[in-house]
Amino acid sequence: MRGMGNMQGMMKQMQKMQKKMAEAQEELGTQRFEAVAGGGMVKVVVSGHKEVLEVVLDSTVVDPEDVEMLQDLIVIATNEAMKNAEETANSTMGQFTKGLNLPGMF
C-alpha cells in the first residue's frame, strides 16, 4: 500500500506541473516579440504563439521598382521575430523539462 501513496503524490505533482505549464503557455501567448530590418524600415510583431500580429512598413521602403528588397526585408524581420519568440518559449517551457532528458521537448 505504501507504493500507492507515493504514486498518488507523483500524480498530484504532475497535475500541478501540467497546470503551471498551461499557465506559462498562456502567458507566452500574450507576449509580443518584434524585430526590424532595413534600419527600422520594416517592423514585424509576432505573438508568443508565433502568429504574425503586425507588419509595419515605412513608406520610403515601398518602391514599385524594387519589390524584391521589400520582400527580403519582411522575411528577415519575420524570421528574427519568430526566433525571438522561439528562444523565449524554449527558455520558459524548458524549466518544466529540466533534467528529464526528453528528446524533442522544448
Residue pairs with C-beta under 8 A, 6 or more apart in sequence:
17 96
20 96
21 93
21 96
24 92
24 93
24 96
25 93
27 48
27 92
28 48
28 49
28 85
28 88
28 89
28 92
28 93
29 47
29 48
29 49
30 47
30 48
31 47
31 48
31 85
31 88
32 45
32 46
32 47
32 48
32 53
33 45
33 46
33 47
33 48
33 81
33 82
33 84
33 85
33 88
34 43
34 44
34 45
34 46
34 54
34 81
34 84
35 43
35 44
35 76
35 77
35 78
35 79
35 80
35 81
35 83
35 84
36 42
36 43
36 44
36 77
37 44
37 73
37 74
37 76
37 77
37 80
38 58
38 61
38 69
38 73
38 76
40 58
41 57
41 58
41 60
41 61
41 73
42 55
42 56
42 57
42 58
42 61
42 70
42 73
42 74
42 76
42 77
43 54
43 55
43 56
43 77
44 52
44 54
44 55
44 56
44 74
44 77
44 78
44 80
44 81
45 52
45 53
45 54
45 55
45 56
45 81
46 52
46 53
46 78
46 81
46 82
46 84
46 85
47 53
47 85
48 85
48 88
48 89
50 82
50 85
50 86
52 78
52 81
55 74
55 77
55 78
57 70
61 69
61 70
61 73
62 70
63 69
63 70
89 106
90 106
93 106
94 106
96 106
97 105
97 106
